[in-house]
Amino acid sequence: MFSLSQFLTYIAIVDITPGPNTVTAMSNGIRFGLRKTLPFIAGLFCGQSIIMTLVGLFSEALFLYLPSIRPVMLAVGCGYMLFLAYKLWTSGGISAKKAAPPKAMTLGGALLFQFMNPKLLLFALTSMSNYILPYFHTFPAIAAKAVLIPLGGVCSCTLWAAFGSIFCGFYNTHAKWINRLMALALVYCAIALFL
């Protein structure tokens, strides 16, 4: 049975944790301000929607023609969540200065950036194959989720950009405990896949 709470917990954790998109958004927010970071956030939304749709259709085709792949995808999704939990548990703060790009990223640049973002590609595969496709099979349902899921990324990156240096300072001060709390929530999501 589809669990909205598990799905939203997973989406929120993956979206808010530091990764290429959040660090770039924060860096742009600190260096250029929120207004000049909005094209990056728009490109992020477009790129994530395209990737979610493509991954959803690809995964649906796999499930249709190779039904035995479902347990494998479930195991890969669980493994990815546990890997993310481990990385969060052992990670520290982030440095916006190290990740600072030379200029604010454009909409097109951000869109293309999504196709090189390994965290997003694995996130798309895991969310579609473990939370969406077992319950929703039509193209409109996949497309709707492919638009709704990236909204979390937009909210997260807008938050990271808007609060840039303030949020970065708070996060770095409390990174160990924030990361461990999010890691435990990811372990819960991984275990819940099998319940």
ROTORDO-358121 format. One record per atom (N, C-alpha, C, O): residue in three letters; x, y, z. Coordinates in pm, whole numbers, plus 50000, padded with zeros to 5 digits. Layout:
# residues N
ALAXYZ/...
***
This chain:
# residues 195
MET500844988250000/MET500005000050000/MET500895012550000/MET501895013150072/PHE500525022249920/PHE501285034649911/PHE501245042150044/PHE500175044550099/SER502425045650095/SER502505053050221/SER502965067250191/SER504145069650163/LEU502045076550199/LEU502375090550172/LEU503405095850271/LEU504285103450233/SER503305091950397/SER504235096950498/SER505665092150471/SER506605099950484/GLN505835079450435/GLN507165074350401/GLN507725081350278/GLN508895085250274/PHE506875082850178/PHE507285089350053/PHE507715103750079/PHE508775107950033/LEU506915111350153/LEU507245125450181/LEU508475126750270/LEU509265136050253/THR508645117450364/THR509855117550448/THR511085115550362/THR512075122850376/TYR511025105850273/TYR512165103250185/TYR512465115350096/TYR513625119450085/ILE511455120950034/ILE511635132549945/ILE512235144250023/ILE513175150549976/ALA511705147050141/ALA512185158350221/ALA513645156650260/ALA514425166050252/ILE514015144650304/ILE515395142350347/ILE516355143750230/ILE517385150550242/VAL516035137550118/VAL516935138150003/VAL517035152549951/VAL518115157049913/ASP515925159649950/ASP515945173349898/ASP516695183149987/ASP517385191949936/ILE516585181850118/ILE517165191850207/ILE518635189150238/ILE519355198350277/THR519095176650221/THR520485173550255/THR521435179650153/THR521085181550036/PRO522645182850198/PRO523625188750106/PRO523945179549989/PRO524135167450006/GLY523985185349875/GLY524315178449751/GLY524705188949649/GLY524765200749682/PRO524955184849525/PRO525365194649424/PRO524385206249406/PRO524815217749392/ASN523075203349408/ASN522095214049388/ASN522025223649507/ASN522055235849489/THR521935218249627/THR521795226849745/THR523035235249769/THR522945246949804/VAL524215229149750/VAL525455236649772/VAL525615247649667/VAL526035258749698/THR525265244549542/THR525335254749436/THR524335265849462/THR524655277649445/ALA523115262349504/ALA522105272549534/ALA522565281449649/ALA522415293649642/MET523115275449754/MET523585283349867/MET524735292349826/MET524785304049863/SER525665286849750/SER526805294649704/SER526365306449618/SER526835317649636/ASN525455303749526/ASN524925314649442/ASN524175324849527/ASN524295336849504/GLY523405320149624/GLY522675329249712/GLY523595338349790/GLY523325350249804/ILE524685332749841/ILE525655340649917/ILE526345350749826/ILE526485362449861/ARG526775346049710/ARG527595354549623/ARG526805364249536/ARG527255375349509/PHE525595360149491/PHE524865368249394/PHE523485372549439/PHE522855380949373/GLY522985367149550/GLY521655370449598/GLY520605361049542/GLY520835353849444/LEU519445361249605/LEU518375352049567/LEU517875354649426/LEU517635345249351/ARG517715367249387/ARG517155370349256/ARG517995364549142/ARG517455359149046/LYS519315365649153/LYS520175360349047/LYS520325345149056/LYS520875338948965/THR519835339149164/THR519875324649179/THR518605318249123/THR518575306149100/LEU517565326049102/LEU516295320549053/LEU516405313348918/LEU515735303148900/PRO517225318048822/PRO517365310248698/PRO517935296248724/PRO517525286548659/PHE518865295148817/PHE519395281948853/PHE518275273148907/PHE518155261448870/ILE517455278748995/ILE516375270949056/ILE515335266948951/ILE514805255848957/ALA515045275748855/ALA514125272348746/ALA514705261148659/ALA513985251848621/GLY515995261848629/GLY516645251348552/GLY516655238148626/GLY516505227448566/LEU516845238948758/LEU516805226948843/LEU515435220248830/LEU515355208148812/PHE514375228048839/PHE513025222548828/PHE512805215948692/PHE512295204748684/CYS513185222848585/CYS512995217348450/CYS513795204548432/CYS513285194548382/GLY515065204948471/GLY515915193148456/GLY515435181348538/GLY515405170048489/GLN515045183948662/GLN514545173148747/GLN513255167248692/GLN513055155148698/SER512385175648640/SER511115170648583/SER511385161748463/SER510745151248448/ILE512305165748378/ILE512645157648260/ILE513225144248305/ILE512835133748255/ILE514165144748398/ILE514815132448445/ILE513795123248512/ILE513795111248488/MET512925128848597/MET511915120648664/MET510985113948562/MET510645102248578/THR510595121148459/THR509715115348356/THR510435104148282/THR509875093348264/LEU511675106748238/LEU512425096548164/LEU512685084148249/LEU512515072948203/VAL513085086248373/VAL513345074948463/VAL512045067448491/VAL512035055148496/GLY510955074848510/GLY509665068448535/GLY509235059648418/GLY508795048348438/LEU509365064848297/LEU508975057148179/LEU509895045148158/LEU509425034248124/PHE511195047148178/PHE512155036248165/PHE511875025348268/PHE511855013448235/SER511655029348392/SER511385019648499/SER510065012348474/SER509975000348498/GLU509065019448428/GLU507775013348398/GLU507925002748289/GLU507334992048297/ALA508735005848187/ALA508984996148080/ALA509704983948135/ALA509384972548100/LEU510684986248222/LEU511394974948285/LEU510434966248365/LEU510464953948355/PHE509574972548444/PHE508624965048527/PHE507644957248441/PHE507244946148476/LEU507244963048328/LEU506274956748240/LEU506884944648169/LEU506274933948164/TYR508094946448115/TYR508714935848035/TYR509604926348115/TYR509874915148072/LEU510044930848231/LEU510874922348319/LEU510344923448462/LEU510984929748546/PRO509204917548490/PRO508604918948623/PRO509524914248736/PRO509394918848850/SER510434905248706/SER511344900248809/SER512364910648853/SER513094908448949/ILE512424921948784/ILE513394932448820/ILE512934940348943/ILE513744946949007/ARG511664939548976/ARG511134947149089/ARG511894944649220/ARG512274954349286/PRO512144932149260/PRO512914930149384/PRO514334935849376/PRO514884940749475/VAL514924934949256/VAL516274940549239/VAL516244955649258/VAL517104961249327/MET515244962249198/MET515124976849211/MET514844980649357/MET515344990749406/LEU514054972549424/LEU513774974949566/LEU515064974049647/LEU515314982349734/ALA515874963949620/ALA517144962249691/ALA518104973649659/ALA518784978649749/VAL518174977849532/VAL519034989049495/VAL518575001749565/VAL519395009349617/GLY517275004149567/GLY516735016049636/GLY517045015849784/GLY517445026049841/CYS516875004249847/CYS517175002949989/CYS518665005150014/CYS519045012150108/GLY519494999249929/GLY520945000949942/GLY521365015449927/GLY522225020350000/TYR520755022449831/TYR521075036549810/TYR520685044749932/TYR521435053549975/MET519515042149989/MET519095049450108/MET520045046950225/MET520385056150299/LEU520475034450241/LEU521405031250350/LEU522775037550324/LEU523445041850418/PHE523195038150198/PHE524445044950163/PHE524355059850197/PHE525275065450257/LEU523245066150158/LEU523055080350193/LEU523045082350344/LEU523615092050394/ALA522395073250416/ALA522355074350562/ALA523765073550619/ALA524115081250709/TYR524575064350569/TYR525965063150615/TYR526755075850585/TYR527475080850671/LYS526605081150463/LYS527335093350426/LYS526895105050514/LYS527735113150555/LEU525615105950543/LEU525135116650631/LEU525675114850773/LEU526095124550835/TRP525655102650823/TRP526095099850960/TRP527555103750979/TRP527945108551085/THR528365101750874/THR529805104150886/THR530255117650832/THR531445120950839/SER529335125550778/SER529755138250718/SER529745149650818/SER529115148750924/GLY530445160150783/GLY530475172150865/GLY529705183250796/GLY528755180650722/GLY530115195550820/GLY529465207150758/GLY529885208650613/GLY530575200150557/ILE529465219650555/ILE529815222550416/ILE530485236050409/ILE530365244250501/SER531175238350301/SER531845251250282/SER531365257350152/SER531615251950044/ALA530695268350163/ALA530195275150042/ALA531345280749961/ALA531255281449838/LYS532425284750026/LYS533555290749956/LYS534195280649861/LYS534555284149749/LYS534335268049905/LYS534945257749821/LYS534085254649700/LYS534605251749593/ALA532765255249717/ALA531865251349610/ALA531425262949523/ALA530625261149431/ALA531935274749550/ALA531465286649481/ALA531825286449333/ALA532995285549298/PRO530815287349246/PRO531105288249103/PRO531565302449069/PRO531275311749144/PRO532275304148956/PRO532765317548922/PRO531655327548890/PRO531835339548910/LYS530505322848841/LYS529365331748815/LYS528085324148837/LYS528075311848841/ALA526985331548852/ALA525685325048876/ALA525315316248757/ALA525505320148642/MET524795304348785/MET524435294948681/MET523125299148616/MET522195303548683/THR523055297848484/THR521855301348408/THR520845289948413/THR521145279048461/LEU519645292648362/LEU518605282448355/LEU519085270448273/LEU518945259048318/GLY519645272948156/GLY520115261948071/GLY521255254248135/GLY521295241948128/GLY522165261448197/GLY523285254848265/GLY522795246148379/GLY523295235048399/ALA521825251048454/ALA521265243248566/ALA520515231048515/ALA520585220348575/LEU519785232648404/LEU519065221348346/LEU520055210348307/LEU519835198748341/LEU521125213848238/LEU522135203948198/LEU522865198248319/LEU523245186448320/PHE523055206348421/PHE523735202148544/PHE523005190448609/PHE523625181948672/GLN521675189948594/GLN520885179248655/GLN521235165648597/GLN521155155548667/PHE521635165248470/PHE521975152548405/PHE523345147448448/PHE523685135948421/MET524115155748515/MET525435151548565/MET525435149948717/MET526485147848777/ASN524265150948778/ASN524145150548923/ASN523845136148966/ASN522705131648954/PRO524845128749016/PRO524605114749052/PRO523575113049162/PRO522825103249162/LYS523525122349257/LYS522535121449365/LYS521125121949307/LYS520255114349349/LEU520895130849210/LEU519565132149149/LEU519215119649068/LEU518085114749076/LEU520155114548991/LEU519865102848908/LEU519475090848993/LEU518525083748960/LEU520195088449102/LEU519855077449191/LEU518545080249266/LEU517745071149289/PHE518345092749303/PHE517105096849370/PHE515905094349278/PHE514875089249322/ALA516045097849150/ALA514945095749055/ALA514635080949041/ALA513465076949043/LEU515665072949026/LEU515475058549011/LEU514825052549136/LEU513895044449126/THR515315056449253/THR514795051049378/THR513355055449402/THR512495047149435/SER513075068249387/SER511735073249417/SER510695067649319/SER509595063949359/MET511055067249192/MET510095062149093/MET509875047049110/MET508735042449111/SER510965039449122/SER510805024849124/SER510275019449257/SER509645008949259/ASN510515026449367/ASN510095021249497/ASN508835027849553/ASN508125021749633/TYR508545040049512/TYR507395046949570/TYR506285049849470/TYR505115050449508/ILE506615051649344/ILE505595055749247/ILE505085043849164/ILE503885040949165/LEU505985037149094/LEU505545026948997/LEU504845014749057/LEU504005008848988/PRO505135010749179/PRO504334999549231/PRO502845002949248/PRO502024993949262/TYR502515015749248/TYR501135019849275/TYR500475027649161/TYR499255027449149/PHE501275034449079/PHE500745042948972/PHE501435039048841/PHE502665039048833/HIS500625035848737/HIS501215030448615/HIS500925038448489/HIS501515035548385/THR500075048248493/THR499735055448372/THR500715066948348/THR501325072048442/PHE500835071048223/PHE501735082148191/PHE501335095048264/PHE502215101848315/PRO500035098548270/PRO499685110748344/PRO500095110148492/PRO500515120248549/ALA499995098348553/ALA500395097048694/ALA501905098648708/ALA502375105448799/ILE502665092348618/ILE504125093748621/ILE504525108248596/ILE505385113648666/ALA503895114548497/ALA504215128548465/ALA503865137748581/ALA504605147148611/ALA502735135248647/ALA502355143548761/ALA503385142448873/ALA503775152448933/LYS503825130248901/LYS504855128449005/LYS506175134648961/LYS506935139649044/ALA506445134448831/ALA507695140148779/ALA507695155448790/ALA508755161648785/VAL506535161348805/VAL506445175748828/VAL506385178648978/VAL506985188349025/LEU505665170349052/LEU505515172849196/LEU506795170249276/LEU507115177949366/ILE507525159549244/ILE508735156149319/ILE509775167449312/ILE510325171149416/PRO510045173149194/PRO511035184049190/PRO510625196649266/PRO511485204949296/LEU509345198149298/LEU508945209849378/LEU509655209849513/LEU509955220549567/GLY509915198049568/GLY510685197149692/GLY512095202549673/GLY512615209449760/GLY512695199349560/GLY514025204649528/GLY514025219649512/GLY514955226449555/VAL512965224849451/VAL512845239449434/VAL512745246149572/VAL513425255949599/CYS511885240549658/CYS511735246249793/CYS513045245649870/CYS513445255449933/SER513705234249864/SER514955232449936/SER516035242049886/SER516695248749966/CYS516215242649756/CYS517265251249701/CYS516945265949721/CYS517855274049740/THR515675269649718/THR515295283449747/THR515635286649891/THR516145297549920/LEU515365277449982/LEU515715279350122/LEU517225280850139/LEU517685290050206/TRP517995271850079/TRP519445272550090/TRP519975285550030/TRP520895291550085/ALA519405289949919/ALA519865302349856/ALA519475314549938/ALA520295323449960/ALA518235315049985/ALA517725326650057/ALA518435328850190/ALA518735340150228/PHE518705318050257/PHE519335319350389/PHE520835317050384/PHE521505317250488/GLY521365314950263/GLY522785313150237/GLY523715312450356/GLY523835301950419/SER524345323250386/SER525375323250490/SER524785320850629/SER525455314950714/ILE523555325450655/ILE522945323350787/ILE522695308550809/ILE523075303050912/PHE522035302050711/PHE521735287850723/PHE523015279650724/PHE523115269850798/CYS523995283650641/CYS525245276350636/CYS525935276650772/CYS526455266450818/GLY525935288150837/GLY526545289250970/GLY525835280551072/GLY526485273551150/PHE524515280851072/PHE523735272551164/PHE523985257851136/PHE524215249851227/TYR523935254351008/TYR524125240450970/TYR525515235551011/TYR525645224751069/ASN526535243350982/ASN527895239151017/ASN528085237951168/ASN528835229351214/THR527405246351246/THR527505245551391/THR526865232651444/THR527375226551538/HIS525765228651383/HIS525005217051432/HIS525005205451332/HIS524135196851340/ALA525955205151239/ALA525945195451129/ALA525915181051178/ALA525175172851124/LYS526705177851279/LYS526795163951325/LYS525425158651366/LYS525045147751325/TRP524675166151446/TRP523395161351497/TRP522295162251392/TRP521415153651388/ILE522325172551309/ILE521335173551201/ILE521515161851105/ILE520545155351066/ASN522765159151065/ASN523035148150972/ASN522645134751031/ASN522105126250960/ARG522915132651159/ARG522585119851221/ARG521075117851231/ARG520585106651213/LEU520345128351259/LEU518895127551263/LEU518335123951125/LEU517465115451113/MET518855130551021/MET518415127550884/MET518845113450843/MET518115106650771/ALA520025109050887/ALA520495095550855/ALA519565085050915/ALA519225075250849/LEU519145087051040/LEU518215077651103/LEU516875077451031/LEU516255066951017/ALA516425089050984/ALA515175089550909/ALA515305081950777/ALA514355075450733/LEU516475082750713/LEU516695075150589/LEU516715060050615/LEU516205052350535/VAL517305056050726/VAL517295041750762/VAL515845037150780/VAL515475026250735/TYR515035045450845/TYR513605042250858/TYR512965040550721/TYR512215030950700/CYS513245049650627/CYS512665048750492/CYS513095035750424/CYS512285029250359/ALA514375032050438/ALA514885019850375/ALA514195007550432/ALA513794998650357/ILE514055006850564/ILE513404995350628/ILE511924994850590/ILE511364984150567/ALA511305006550584/ALA509865007250556/ALA509525002250415/ALA508384998350390/LEU510495002250323/LEU510244996950189/LEU509804982350193/LEU509084977650105/PHE510244975150296/PHE509964960850305/PHE508794957550397/PHE508454945850414/LEU508184967650456/LEU507064965250547/LEU505744964850473/LEU504694962950535/
***
